[in-house]
Amino acid sequence: MNERYWVDAQEAERRRETLDAQYAAVGVTDRGRTVAIDVAAAL
């Protein structure tokens, strides 16, 4: 394993939480499993 690219669990979770907040702002929640975007209207 290349230690240079290793991210520990705490840092990985911190990054996920940051992304969760960004995605929630556009209606994507539950780590990408739920969307509040009206897909039919977008087409």
N, C-alpha and C positions, 0 to 999 in steps of 0.2 A: 504494500500500500504506500502511496506517495503521501507522506505526512504534510507536504506543502499544501495540499488541497483538502485536508481533513477539517471538517466543521463539527464541533461537538454538539450534542443533543440540545443543550441550552441555547446555543447560538442559532441552531437550525430552527428551533421553536420561535425565537425572537424574530427571525427573518420571516417565518410563516405568518406571525401575527401582524407584522408590518404589511405584508402582501394582502392579508385578510382585510385590513382596514381600507386599503386602496381598492380592492375588488368590490367591497361592500358599497363603496361610494357610487359604483355604477350598476349595482343590483345583483352582484354575484356573491353568494354567501355559502356557508357550509363547505368551505375549502373547494369551491367550484362545483359542488353537487346540486346546488339550488340556484335558480336564476329568477329574478323578478322582472325580466325583460319580456315584453310582449312580442314574441317572435313573429307571430302572424301579422302584427301591425308593422313590423320592421320590413317585411317582404313586400 
